[in-house]
Amino acid sequence: MKNIKYFITIGNKKYFYTLSPAKSGSTKVECEAANIKQEFLNEDIPELLNDLPNLIMAEKDYKNQQSELIRFRISPEDKKQIEKIAVKKGYTSVSGYLRDLALGSM
């Protein structure tokens, strides 16, 4: 199986996704609009694709709520250390880790 790139239309907008063969019995799904980039069991792909419009809309709502930006400078070494800690604690993004840390949600 080769990579399959396709799209779904919601409203008048196209949202692209890619299906790529992964290890036996699974497929990697990437859809930037739904913030998905992971492997799924092949048997779960039809249900995922069926739910993809809902996931895309939920991600859009989340991004609309998360519209403010905070920036600061750090050294490359500190950045690497923060990224390692975030991954070790199970976060998929440094932003989520830092947000929880700053808000005391950890």
Helices and strands as residue ranges (DSSP letters): E 4-10, E 13-21, E 26-31, G 32-34, E 36-41, G 42-44, H 45-65, H 76-88, H 94-103
